[in-house]
């Protein structure tokens, strides 16, 4: 199972301090505009980064062109495995992501704090799957739920 625990849109100021953290869960940041640094690599619009639970990472905005991003945090009993099967990197890293506009449209509806705080697990699982579907690629492993377990076809 995978579900969304929280999500936000953030426009960073140039003086936002570096975030150096041991990740408590799996997060994905999608860069919408501007530039910033993730683990020493410069990222900009059309790129994203994923951090897995218990991995260290460091990220911060560029001083001249600070980034804006959408970040989402996932939970669930099999979140890392499901993300990897849906085409996300298998380790904490950055990757190209060309669906920022779709995600931005989706986020305006679903990433409202109050809505998520009181949402059912089924609703939060549905949101996670909508986000994951943006990254699904042709040839990605297909999965179905049989007897409440994921079965790869």
LUMDO-71873 format. One record per residue: residue number from 1; residue in one letter; x, y, z of N, C-alpha, C in turn. Coordinates in steps of 0.02 Angstrom, whole numbers, m for minus. Example, Ala and Ser with C-alpha at 12.3 -4.5 7.8 and 13.67 -1.06 7.14 Angstrom:
2
<node pator="1" filum="A" n_c1="660" n_c2="m284" n_c3="390" ca_c1="615" ca_c2="m225" ca_c3="390" c_c1="660" c_c2="m165" c_c3="390"/>
<node pator="2" filum="S" n_c1="642" n_c2="m112" n_c3="354" ca_c1="684" ca_c2="m53" ca_c3="357" c_c1="645" c_c2="2" c_c3="394"/>
//
This chain:
153
<node pator="1" filum="X" n_c1="42" n_c2="m59" n_c3="0" ca_c1="0" ca_c2="0" ca_c3="0" c_c1="45" c_c2="62" c_c3="0"/>
<node pator="2" filum="X" n_c1="21" n_c2="113" n_c3="m34" ca_c1="55" ca_c2="178" ca_c3="m34" c_c1="1" c_c2="232" c_c3="m28"/>
<node pator="3" filum="X" n_c1="15" n_c2="284" n_c3="10" ca_c1="m32" ca_c2="339" ca_c3="16" c_c1="6" c_c2="403" c_c3="29"/>
<node pator="4" filum="X" n_c1="m27" n_c2="458" n_c3="15" ca_c1="3" ca_c2="524" ca_c3="25" c_c1="m10" c_c2="545" c_c3="97"/>
<node pator="5" filum="X" n_c1="43" n_c2="566" n_c3="132" ca_c1="34" ca_c2="589" ca_c3="201" c_c1="28" c_c2="665" c_c3="204"/>
<node pator="6" filum="X" n_c1="64" n_c2="700" n_c3="161" ca_c1="60" ca_c2="773" ca_c3="158" c_c1="89" c_c2="797" c_c3="92"/>
<node pator="7" filum="X" n_c1="69" n_c2="854" n_c3="71" ca_c1="96" ca_c2="884" ca_c3="10" c_c1="89" c_c2="960" c_c3="13"/>
<node pator="8" filum="X" n_c1="136" n_c2="995" n_c3="m16" ca_c1="135" ca_c2="1068" ca_c3="m13" c_c1="167" c_c2="1097" c_c3="m76"/>
<node pator="9" filum="X" n_c1="148" n_c2="1158" n_c3="m92" ca_c1="181" ca_c2="1197" ca_c3="m143" c_c1="222" c_c2="1250" c_c3="m104"/>
<node pator="10" filum="X" n_c1="285" n_c2="1256" n_c3="m121" ca_c1="328" ca_c2="1303" ca_c3="m84" c_c1="368" c_c2="1346" c_c3="m133"/>
<node pator="11" filum="X" n_c1="365" n_c2="1411" n_c3="m122" ca_c1="407" ca_c2="1459" ca_c3="m159" c_c1="461" c_c2="1481" c_c3="m110"/>
<node pator="12" filum="X" n_c1="522" n_c2="1461" n_c3="m122" ca_c1="577" ca_c2="1473" ca_c3="m76" c_c1="606" c_c2="1544" c_c3="m84"/>
<node pator="13" filum="X" n_c1="627" n_c2="1572" n_c3="m29" ca_c1="661" ca_c2="1636" ca_c3="m31" c_c1="736" c_c2="1622" c_c3="m42"/>
<node pator="14" filum="X" n_c1="772" n_c2="1671" n_c3="m68" ca_c1="844" ca_c2="1661" ca_c3="m82" c_c1="885" c_c2="1645" c_c3="m20"/>
<node pator="15" filum="X" n_c1="860" n_c2="1666" n_c3="38" ca_c1="897" ca_c2="1656" ca_c3="100" c_c1="873" c_c2="1596" c_c3="141"/>
<node pator="16" filum="X" n_c1="831" n_c2="1554" n_c3="111" ca_c1="809" ca_c2="1494" ca_c3="147" c_c1="871" c_c2="1451" c_c3="162"/>
<node pator="17" filum="X" n_c1="879" n_c2="1430" n_c3="224" ca_c1="939" ca_c2="1391" ca_c3="242" c_c1="941" c_c2="1322" c_c3="209"/>
<node pator="18" filum="X" n_c1="1000" n_c2="1294" n_c3="205" ca_c1="1009" ca_c2="1226" ca_c3="180" c_c1="971" c_c2="1178" c_c3="225"/>
<node pator="19" filum="X" n_c1="940" n_c2="1131" n_c3="194" ca_c1="907" ca_c2="1078" ca_c3="231" c_c1="953" c_c2="1017" c_c3="225"/>
<node pator="20" filum="X" n_c1="977" n_c2="994" n_c3="281" ca_c1="1021" ca_c2="935" ca_c3="285" c_c1="985" c_c2="888" c_c3="333"/>
<node pator="21" filum="X" n_c1="961" n_c2="832" n_c3="307" ca_c1="916" ca_c2="792" ca_c3="347" c_c1="924" c_c2="717" c_c3="333"/>
<node pator="22" filum="X" n_c1="912" n_c2="678" n_c3="385" ca_c1="903" ca_c2="607" ca_c3="378" c_c1="828" c_c2="598" c_c3="367"/>
<node pator="23" filum="X" n_c1="808" n_c2="578" n_c3="308" ca_c1="737" ca_c2="577" ca_c3="289" c_c1="698" c_c2="527" c_c3="331"/>
<node pator="24" filum="X" n_c1="645" n_c2="550" n_c3="363" ca_c1="604" ca_c2="506" ca_c3="404" c_c1="555" c_c2="464" c_c3="363"/>
<node pator="25" filum="X" n_c1="546" n_c2="482" n_c3="300" ca_c1="500" ca_c2="446" ca_c3="256" c_c1="520" c_c2="461" c_c3="183"/>
<node pator="26" filum="X" n_c1="481" n_c2="436" n_c3="137" ca_c1="495" ca_c2="447" ca_c3="66" c_c1="463" c_c2="512" c_c3="43"/>
<node pator="27" filum="X" n_c1="503" n_c2="556" n_c3="12" ca_c1="480" ca_c2="621" ca_c3="m13" c_c1="499" c_c2="628" c_c3="m86"/>
<node pator="28" filum="X" n_c1="457" n_c2="664" n_c3="m123" ca_c1="474" ca_c2="685" ca_c3="m191" c_c1="463" c_c2="760" c_c3="m196"/>
<node pator="29" filum="X" n_c1="512" n_c2="794" n_c3="m224" ca_c1="508" ca_c2="866" ca_c3="m237" c_c1="509" c_c2="876" c_c3="m313"/>
<node pator="30" filum="X" n_c1="460" n_c2="912" n_c3="m340" ca_c1="456" ca_c2="927" ca_c3="m411" c_c1="470" c_c2="1001" c_c3="m421"/>
<node pator="31" filum="X" n_c1="522" n_c2="1018" n_c3="m458" ca_c1="541" ca_c2="1088" ca_c3="m468" c_c1="495" c_c2="1119" c_c3="m521"/>
<node pator="32" filum="X" n_c1="459" n_c2="1171" n_c3="m501" ca_c1="413" ca_c2="1205" ca_c3="m546" c_c1="444" c_c2="1264" c_c3="m581"/>
<node pator="33" filum="X" n_c1="490" n_c2="1298" n_c3="m546" ca_c1="520" ca_c2="1359" ca_c3="m573" c_c1="583" c_c2="1373" c_c3="m533"/>
<node pator="34" filum="X" n_c1="628" n_c2="1413" n_c3="m562" ca_c1="690" ca_c2="1431" ca_c3="m528" c_c1="740" c_c2="1374" c_c3="m527"/>
<node pator="35" filum="X" n_c1="789" n_c2="1382" n_c3="m481" ca_c1="843" ca_c2="1333" ca_c3="m476" c_c1="860" c_c2="1321" c_c3="m403"/>
<node pator="36" filum="X" n_c1="890" n_c2="1264" n_c3="m391" ca_c1="913" ca_c2="1247" ca_c3="m325" c_c1="962" c_c2="1189" c_c3="m329"/>
<node pator="37" filum="X" n_c1="984" n_c2="1166" n_c3="m271" ca_c1="1034" ca_c2="1114" ca_c3="m268" c_c1="1010" c_c2="1056" c_c3="m225"/>
<node pator="38" filum="X" n_c1="1021" n_c2="996" n_c3="m251" ca_c1="1004" ca_c2="935" ca_c3="m216" c_c1="1066" c_c2="891" c_c3="m216"/>
<node pator="39" filum="X" n_c1="1092" n_c2="878" n_c3="m156" ca_c1="1153" ca_c2="837" ca_c3="m149" c_c1="1209" c_c2="860" c_c3="m196"/>
<node pator="40" filum="X" n_c1="1217" n_c2="926" n_c3="m201" ca_c1="1271" ca_c2="955" ca_c3="m240" c_c1="1256" c_c2="964" c_c3="m314"/>
<node pator="41" filum="X" n_c1="1200" n_c2="939" n_c3="m339" ca_c1="1183" ca_c2="945" ca_c3="m409" c_c1="1131" c_c2="1001" c_c3="m419"/>
<node pator="42" filum="X" n_c1="1143" n_c2="1044" n_c3="m468" ca_c1="1097" ca_c2="1099" ca_c3="m483" c_c1="1037" c_c2="1072" c_c3="m521"/>
<node pator="43" filum="X" n_c1="977" n_c2="1089" n_c3="m498" ca_c1="915" ca_c2="1067" ca_c3="m530" c_c1="874" c_c2="1129" c_c3="m549"/>
<node pator="44" filum="X" n_c1="832" n_c2="1120" n_c3="m600" ca_c1="787" ca_c2="1173" ca_c3="m622" c_c1="721" c_c2="1143" c_c3="m646"/>
<node pator="45" filum="X" n_c1="679" n_c2="1187" n_c3="m674" ca_c1="612" ca_c2="1166" ca_c3="m697" c_c1="618" c_c2="1103" c_c3="m740"/>
<node pator="46" filum="X" n_c1="571" n_c2="1057" n_c3="m729" ca_c1="571" ca_c2="995" ca_c3="m766" c_c1="612" c_c2="939" c_c3="m734"/>
<node pator="47" filum="X" n_c1="638" n_c2="953" n_c3="m674" ca_c1="675" ca_c2="901" ca_c3="m638" c_c1="643" c_c2="891" c_c3="m569"/>
<node pator="48" filum="X" n_c1="659" n_c2="835" n_c3="m540" ca_c1="632" ca_c2="817" ca_c3="m474" c_c1="685" c_c2="779" c_c3="m436"/>
<node pator="49" filum="X" n_c1="673" n_c2="771" n_c3="m371" ca_c1="717" ca_c2="726" ca_c3="m333" c_c1="675" c_c2="687" c_c3="m284"/>
<node pator="50" filum="X" n_c1="698" n_c2="626" n_c3="m272" ca_c1="665" ca_c2="580" ca_c3="m226" c_c1="714" c_c2="563" c_c3="m170"/>
<node pator="51" filum="X" n_c1="688" n_c2="561" n_c3="m110" ca_c1="728" ca_c2="541" ca_c3="m52" c_c1="691" c_c2="483" c_c3="m18"/>
<node pator="52" filum="X" n_c1="728" n_c2="431" n_c3="m4" ca_c1="698" ca_c2="373" ca_c3="29" c_c1="713" c_c2="375" c_c3="104"/>
<node pator="53" filum="X" n_c1="670" n_c2="342" n_c3="141" ca_c1="675" ca_c2="339" ca_c3="214" c_c1="745" c_c2="317" c_c3="235"/>
<node pator="54" filum="X" n_c1="772" n_c2="353" n_c3="285" ca_c1="837" ca_c2="340" ca_c3="316" c_c1="897" c_c2="357" c_c3="272"/>
<node pator="55" filum="X" n_c1="886" n_c2="395" n_c3="218" ca_c1="941" ca_c2="420" ca_c3="177" c_c1="955" c_c2="493" c_c3="196"/>
<node pator="56" filum="X" n_c1="1018" n_c2="513" n_c3="195" ca_c1="1036" ca_c2="583" ca_c3="206" c_c1="1029" c_c2="621" c_c3="141"/>
<node pator="57" filum="X" n_c1="1008" n_c2="683" n_c3="146" ca_c1="1007" ca_c2="726" ca_c3="87" c_c1="1015" c_c2="799" c_c3="109"/>
<node pator="58" filum="X" n_c1="1035" n_c2="839" n_c3="61" ca_c1="1043" ca_c2="911" ca_c3="72" c_c1="1014" c_c2="947" c_c3="11"/>
<node pator="59" filum="X" n_c1="973" n_c2="998" n_c3="24" ca_c1="946" ca_c2="1037" ca_c3="m31" c_c1="934" c_c2="1108" c_c3="m9"/>
<node pator="60" filum="X" n_c1="939" n_c2="1153" n_c3="m58" ca_c1="929" ca_c2="1224" ca_c3="m44" c_c1="920" c_c2="1263" c_c3="m109"/>
<node pator="61" filum="X" n_c1="888" n_c2="1322" n_c3="m106" ca_c1="875" ca_c2="1361" ca_c3="m166" c_c1="938" c_c2="1398" c_c3="m190"/>
<node pator="62" filum="X" n_c1="940" n_c2="1411" n_c3="m255" ca_c1="991" ca_c2="1454" ca_c3="m284" c_c1="979" c_c2="1525" c_c3="m259"/>
<node pator="63" filum="X" n_c1="1032" n_c2="1561" n_c3="m243" ca_c1="1027" ca_c2="1629" ca_c3="m216" c_c1="998" c_c2="1679" c_c3="m267"/>
<node pator="64" filum="X" n_c1="1015" n_c2="1670" n_c3="m331" ca_c1="993" ca_c2="1718" ca_c3="m383" c_c1="925" c_c2="1700" c_c3="m412"/>
<node pator="65" filum="X" n_c1="910" n_c2="1636" n_c3="m418" ca_c1="847" ca_c2="1613" ca_c3="m447" c_c1="818" c_c2="1557" c_c3="m404"/>
<node pator="66" filum="X" n_c1="793" n_c2="1575" n_c3="m344" ca_c1="769" ca_c2="1522" ca_c3="m298" c_c1="710" c_c2="1484" c_c3="m328"/>
<node pator="67" filum="X" n_c1="710" n_c2="1420" n_c3="m313" ca_c1="659" ca_c2="1377" ca_c3="m342" c_c1="593" c_c2="1379" c_c3="m306"/>
<node pator="68" filum="X" n_c1="543" n_c2="1357" n_c3="m343" ca_c1="476" ca_c2="1341" ca_c3="m316" c_c1="467" c_c2="1268" c_c3="m331"/>
<node pator="69" filum="X" n_c1="436" n_c2="1232" n_c3="m285" ca_c1="425" ca_c2="1161" ca_c3="m297" c_c1="362" c_c2="1137" c_c3="m262"/>
<node pator="70" filum="X" n_c1="340" n_c2="1080" n_c3="m285" ca_c1="288" ca_c2="1042" ca_c3="m251" c_c1="323" c_c2="984" c_c3="m218"/>
<node pator="71" filum="X" n_c1="309" n_c2="974" n_c3="m154" ca_c1="337" ca_c2="914" ca_c3="m122" c_c1="281" c_c2="873" c_c3="m93"/>
<node pator="72" filum="X" n_c1="290" n_c2="808" n_c3="m97" ca_c1="242" ca_c2="761" ca_c3="m69" c_c1="279" c_c2="709" c_c3="m28"/>
<node pator="73" filum="X" n_c1="247" n_c2="687" n_c3="24" ca_c1="276" ca_c2="635" ca_c3="67" c_c1="229" c_c2="575" c_c3="65"/>
<node pator="74" filum="X" n_c1="259" n_c2="517" n_c3="57" ca_c1="222" ca_c2="455" ca_c3="52" c_c1="230" c_c2="413" c_c3="115"/>
<node pator="75" filum="X" n_c1="181" n_c2="371" n_c3="127" ca_c1="184" ca_c2="321" ca_c3="179" c_c1="154" c_c2="257" c_c3="152"/>
<node pator="76" filum="X" n_c1="155" n_c2="206" n_c3="192" ca_c1="125" ca_c2="143" ca_c3="172" c_c1="173" c_c2="85" c_c3="183"/>
<node pator="77" filum="X" n_c1="146" n_c2="26" n_c3="182" ca_c1="185" ca_c2="m33" ca_c3="197" c_c1="233" c_c2="m52" c_c3="142"/>
<node pator="78" filum="X" n_c1="221" n_c2="m29" n_c3="80" ca_c1="263" ca_c2="m49" ca_c3="24" c_c1="278" c_c2="11" c_c3="m21"/>
<node pator="79" filum="X" n_c1="281" n_c2="72" n_c3="8" ca_c1="287" ca_c2="132" ca_c3="m33" c_c1="350" c_c2="133" c_c3="m76"/>
<node pator="80" filum="X" n_c1="407" n_c2="114" n_c3="m49" ca_c1="469" ca_c2="116" ca_c3="m88" c_c1="467" c_c2="68" c_c3="m147"/>
<node pator="81" filum="X" n_c1="443" n_c2="8" n_c3="m135" ca_c1="440" ca_c2="m41" ca_c3="m189" c_c1="392" c_c2="m19" c_c3="m244"/>
<node pator="82" filum="X" n_c1="335" n_c2="8" n_c3="m225" ca_c1="286" ca_c2="32" ca_c3="m274" c_c1="315" c_c2="89" c_c3="m315"/>
<node pator="83" filum="X" n_c1="348" n_c2="136" n_c3="m283" ca_c1="379" ca_c2="192" ca_c3="m319" c_c1="430" c_c2="167" c_c3="m370"/>
<node pator="84" filum="X" n_c1="471" n_c2="120" n_c3="m350" ca_c1="521" ca_c2="93" ca_c3="m395" c_c1="489" c_c2="57" c_c3="m454"/>
<node pator="85" filum="X" n_c1="436" n_c2="19" n_c3="m441" ca_c1="401" ca_c2="m16" ca_c3="m495" c_c1="366" c_c2="32" c_c3="m543"/>
<node pator="86" filum="X" n_c1="352" n_c2="92" n_c3="m520" ca_c1="319" ca_c2="143" ca_c3="m562" c_c1="369" c_c2="186" c_c3="m599"/>
<node pator="87" filum="X" n_c1="432" n_c2="167" n_c3="m599" ca_c1="481" ca_c2="202" ca_c3="m639" c_c1="522" c_c2="255" c_c3="m604"/>
<node pator="88" filum="X" n_c1="513" n_c2="263" n_c3="m539" ca_c1="553" ca_c2="312" ca_c3="m501" c_c1="622" c_c2="281" c_c3="m487"/>
<node pator="89" filum="X" n_c1="673" n_c2="323" n_c3="m477" ca_c1="740" ca_c2="297" ca_c3="m463" c_c1="739" c_c2="250" c_c3="m402"/>
<node pator="90" filum="X" n_c1="784" n_c2="202" n_c3="m402" ca_c1="786" ca_c2="152" ca_c3="m349" c_c1="827" c_c2="175" c_c3="m289"/>
<node pator="91" filum="X" n_c1="856" n_c2="235" n_c3="m292" ca_c1="893" ca_c2="262" ca_c3="m235" c_c1="880" c_c2="338" c_c3="m233"/>
<node pator="92" filum="X" n_c1="898" n_c2="369" n_c3="m177" ca_c1="891" ca_c2="440" ca_c3="m170" c_c1="931" c_c2="474" c_c3="m225"/>
<node pator="93" filum="X" n_c1="896" n_c2="512" n_c3="m268" ca_c1="929" ca_c2="544" ca_c3="m325" c_c1="882" c_c2="593" c_c3="m359"/>
<node pator="94" filum="X" n_c1="908" n_c2="628" n_c3="m410" ca_c1="867" ca_c2="672" ca_c3="m451" c_c1="849" c_c2="636" c_c3="m515"/>
<node pator="95" filum="X" n_c1="798" n_c2="662" n_c3="m550" ca_c1="776" ca_c2="632" ca_c3="m612" c_c1="736" c_c2="683" c_c3="m652"/>
<node pator="96" filum="X" n_c1="731" n_c2="673" n_c3="m718" ca_c1="690" ca_c2="719" ca_c3="m759" c_c1="616" c_c2="707" c_c3="m746"/>
<node pator="97" filum="X" n_c1="577" n_c2="760" n_c3="m748" ca_c1="505" ca_c2="754" ca_c3="m737" c_c1="471" c_c2="809" c_c3="m779"/>
<node pator="98" filum="X" n_c1="437" n_c2="788" n_c3="m831" ca_c1="409" ca_c2="835" ca_c3="m879" c_c1="334" c_c2="849" c_c3="m869"/>
<node pator="99" filum="X" n_c1="307" n_c2="832" n_c3="m812" ca_c1="236" ca_c2="838" ca_c3="m802" c_c1="217" c_c2="888" c_c3="m748"/>
<node pator="100" filum="X" n_c1="259" n_c2="939" n_c3="m740" ca_c1="248" ca_c2="989" ca_c3="m688" c_c1="182" c_c2="1024" c_c3="m692"/>
<node pator="101" filum="X" n_c1="160" n_c2="1041" n_c3="m752" ca_c1="96" ca_c2="1077" ca_c3="m760" c_c1="37" c_c2="1032" c_c3="m739"/>
<node pator="102" filum="X" n_c1="39" n_c2="969" n_c3="m758" ca_c1="m14" ca_c2="923" ca_c3="m737" c_c1="m14" c_c2="915" c_c3="m661"/>
<node pator="103" filum="X" n_c1="45" n_c2="909" n_c3="m632" ca_c1="50" ca_c2="901" ca_c3="m560" c_c1="26" c_c2="965" c_c3="m525"/>
<node pator="104" filum="X" n_c1="43" n_c2="1023" n_c3="m552" ca_c1="21" ca_c2="1086" ca_c3="m523" c_c1="m55" c_c2="1091" c_c3="m524"/>
<node pator="105" filum="X" n_c1="m86" n_c2="1072" n_c3="m579" ca_c1="m159" ca_c2="1073" ca_c3="m584" c_c1="m189" c_c2="1024" c_c3="m533"/>
<node pator="106" filum="X" n_c1="m161" n_c2="965" n_c3="m529" ca_c1="m184" ca_c2="915" ca_c3="m482" c_c1="m176" c_c2="939" c_c3="m410"/>
<node pator="107" filum="X" n_c1="m120" n_c2="971" n_c3="m396" ca_c1="m105" ca_c2="992" ca_c3="m327" c_c1="m152" c_c2="1046" c_c3="m302"/>
<node pator="108" filum="X" n_c1="m176" n_c2="1088" n_c3="m346" ca_c1="m222" ca_c2="1142" ca_c3="m324" c_c1="m286" c_c2="1113" c_c3="m296"/>
<node pator="109" filum="X" n_c1="m303" n_c2="1054" n_c3="m318" ca_c1="m363" ca_c2="1021" ca_c3="m294" c_c1="m350" c_c2="978" c_c3="m233"/>
<node pator="110" filum="X" n_c1="m295" n_c2="942" n_c3="m232" ca_c1="m286" ca_c2="889" ca_c3="m181" c_c1="m237" c_c2="904" c_c3="m125"/>
<node pator="111" filum="X" n_c1="m195" n_c2="954" n_c3="m132" ca_c1="m144" ca_c2="965" ca_c3="m81" c_c1="m163" c_c2="1018" c_c3="m30"/>
<node pator="112" filum="X" n_c1="m225" n_c2="1022" n_c3="m14" ca_c1="m248" ca_c2="1069" ca_c3="36" c_c1="m242" c_c2="1038" c_c3="105"/>
<node pator="113" filum="X" n_c1="m206" n_c2="1072" n_c3="149" ca_c1="m192" ca_c2="1045" ca_c3="215" c_c1="m253" c_c2="1015" c_c3="250"/>
<node pator="114" filum="X" n_c1="m305" n_c2="1054" n_c3="256" ca_c1="m363" ca_c2="1032" ca_c3="294" c_c1="m395" c_c2="971" c_c3="262"/>
<node pator="115" filum="X" n_c1="m396" n_c2="969" n_c3="196" ca_c1="m426" ca_c2="913" ca_c3="161" c_c1="m388" c_c2="848" c_c3="177"/>
<node pator="116" filum="X" n_c1="m321" n_c2="851" n_c3="173" ca_c1="m281" ca_c2="791" ca_c3="186" c_c1="m283" c_c2="769" c_c3="258"/>
<node pator="117" filum="X" n_c1="m284" n_c2="817" n_c3="304" ca_c1="m284" ca_c2="800" ca_c3="376" c_c1="m343" c_c2="756" c_c3="394"/>
<node pator="118" filum="X" n_c1="m399" n_c2="768" n_c3="361" ca_c1="m461" ca_c2="733" ca_c3="380" c_c1="m482" c_c2="681" c_c3="328"/>
<node pator="119" filum="X" n_c1="m440" n_c2="670" n_c3="278" ca_c1="m458" ca_c2="624" ca_c3="224" c_c1="m449" c_c2="551" c_c3="246"/>
<node pator="120" filum="X" n_c1="m488" n_c2="508" n_c3="216" ca_c1="m482" ca_c2="437" ca_c3="230" c_c1="m419" c_c2="410" c_c3="197"/>
<node pator="121" filum="X" n_c1="m398" n_c2="352" n_c3="220" ca_c1="m339" ca_c2="319" ca_c3="191" c_c1="m352" c_c2="303" c_c3="118"/>
<node pator="122" filum="X" n_c1="m413" n_c2="286" n_c3="100" ca_c1="m429" ca_c2="271" ca_c3="30" c_c1="m420" c_c2="332" c_c3="m13"/>
<node pator="123" filum="X" n_c1="m441" n_c2="390" n_c3="11" ca_c1="m432" ca_c2="452" ca_c3="m27" c_c1="m358" c_c2="468" c_c3="m35"/>
<node pator="124" filum="X" n_c1="m319" n_c2="462" n_c3="18" ca_c1="m247" ca_c2="477" ca_c3="14" c_c1="m210" c_c2="426" c_c3="m29"/>
<node pator="125" filum="X" n_c1="m234" n_c2="364" n_c3="m30" ca_c1="m204" ca_c2="313" ca_c3="m75" c_c1="m219" c_c2="331" c_c3="m148"/>
<node pator="126" filum="X" n_c1="m280" n_c2="354" n_c3="m161" ca_c1="m299" ca_c2="374" ca_c3="m229" c_c1="m256" c_c2="432" c_c3="m253"/>
<node pator="127" filum="X" n_c1="m244" n_c2="480" n_c3="m210" ca_c1="m202" ca_c2="537" ca_c3="m228" c_c1="m132" c_c2="514" c_c3="m246"/>
<node pator="128" filum="X" n_c1="m104" n_c2="471" n_c3="m205" ca_c1="m36" ca_c2="445" ca_c3="m219" c_c1="m35" c_c2="411" c_c3="m287"/>
<node pator="129" filum="X" n_c1="m85" n_c2="372" n_c3="m303" ca_c1="m86" ca_c2="337" ca_c3="m367" c_c1="m93" c_c2="385" c_c3="m425"/>
<node pator="130" filum="X" n_c1="m131" n_c2="440" n_c3="m416" ca_c1="m135" ca_c2="490" ca_c3="m469" c_c1="m67" c_c2="521" c_c3="m483"/>
<node pator="131" filum="X" n_c1="m30" n_c2="536" n_c3="m429" ca_c1="37" ca_c2="565" ca_c3="m437" c_c1="83" c_c2="515" c_c3="m470"/>
<node pator="132" filum="X" n_c1="81" n_c2="452" n_c3="m447" ca_c1="124" ca_c2="401" ca_c3="m476" c_c1="109" c_c2="390" c_c3="m550"/>
<node pator="133" filum="X" n_c1="46" n_c2="396" n_c3="m569" ca_c1="27" ca_c2="384" ca_c3="m639" c_c1="60" c_c2="436" c_c3="m686"/>
<node pator="134" filum="X" n_c1="77" n_c2="494" n_c3="m661" ca_c1="111" ca_c2="544" ca_c3="m703" c_c1="180" c_c2="521" c_c3="m724"/>
<node pator="135" filum="X" n_c1="212" n_c2="479" n_c3="m683" ca_c1="279" ca_c2="456" ca_c3="m699" c_c1="280" c_c2="388" c_c3="m734"/>
<node pator="136" filum="X" n_c1="223" n_c2="354" n_c3="m734" ca_c1="221" ca_c2="287" ca_c3="m764" c_c1="240" c_c2="291" c_c3="m837"/>
<node pator="137" filum="X" n_c1="282" n_c2="246" n_c3="m857" ca_c1="307" ca_c2="246" ca_c3="m926" c_c1="282" c_c2="182" c_c3="m961"/>
<node pator="138" filum="X" n_c1="279" n_c2="186" n_c3="m1026" ca_c1="261" ca_c2="128" ca_c3="m1065" c_c1="312" c_c2="73" c_c3="m1050"/>
<node pator="139" filum="X" n_c1="288" n_c2="13" n_c3="m1041" ca_c1="333" ca_c2="m42" ca_c3="m1026" c_c1="344" c_c2="m50" c_c3="m951"/>
<node pator="140" filum="X" n_c1="317" n_c2="m4" n_c3="m911" ca_c1="322" ca_c2="m9" ca_c3="m838" c_c1="285" c_c2="m72" c_c3="m817"/>
<node pator="141" filum="X" n_c1="310" n_c2="m104" n_c3="m766" ca_c1="276" ca_c2="m165" ca_c3="m742" c_c1="205" c_c2="m148" c_c3="m724"/>
<node pator="142" filum="X" n_c1="159" n_c2="m190" n_c3="m745" ca_c1="90" ca_c2="m181" ca_c3="m727" c_c1="77" c_c2="m223" c_c3="m665"/>
<node pator="143" filum="X" n_c1="32" n_c2="m199" n_c3="m623" ca_c1="17" ca_c2="m237" ca_c3="m562" c_c1="m58" c_c2="m237" c_c3="m552"/>
<node pator="144" filum="X" n_c1="m81" n_c2="m289" n_c3="m521" ca_c1="m151" ca_c2="m293" ca_c3="m503" c_c1="m154" c_c2="m318" c_c3="m431"/>
<node pator="145" filum="X" n_c1="m209" n_c2="m303" n_c3="m399" ca_c1="m217" ca_c2="m326" ca_c3="m330" c_c1="m258" c_c2="m390" c_c3="m332"/>
<node pator="146" filum="X" n_c1="m230" n_c2="m444" n_c3="m306" ca_c1="m263" ca_c2="m508" ca_c3="m303" c_c1="m257" c_c2="m533" c_c3="m232"/>
<node pator="147" filum="X" n_c1="m313" n_c2="m549" n_c3="m201" ca_c1="m313" ca_c2="m572" ca_c3="m132" c_c1="m275" c_c2="m523" c_c3="m87"/>
<node pator="148" filum="X" n_c1="m285" n_c2="m458" n_c3="m100" ca_c1="m255" ca_c2="m404" ca_c3="m60" c_c1="m179" c_c2="m403" c_c3="m62"/>
<node pator="149" filum="X" n_c1="m147" n_c2="m431" n_c3="m113" ca_c1="m76" ca_c2="m428" ca_c3="m121" c_c1="m60" c_c2="m403" c_c3="m190"/>
<node pator="150" filum="X" n_c1="m4" n_c2="m369" n_c3="m199" ca_c1="16" ca_c2="m347" ca_c3="m265" c_c1="44" c_c2="m406" c_c3="m304"/>
<node pator="151" filum="X" n_c1="19" n_c2="m416" n_c3="m364" ca_c1="43" ca_c2="m468" ca_c3="m407" c_c1="67" c_c2="m435" c_c3="m471"/>
<node pator="152" filum="X" n_c1="129" n_c2="m447" n_c3="m490" ca_c1="156" ca_c2="m419" ca_c3="m552" c_c1="138" c_c2="m464" c_c3="m610"/>
<node pator="153" filum="X" n_c1="112" n_c2="m433" n_c3="m664" ca_c1="95" ca_c2="m473" ca_c3="m724" c_c1="150" c_c2="m464" c_c3="m776"/>
//
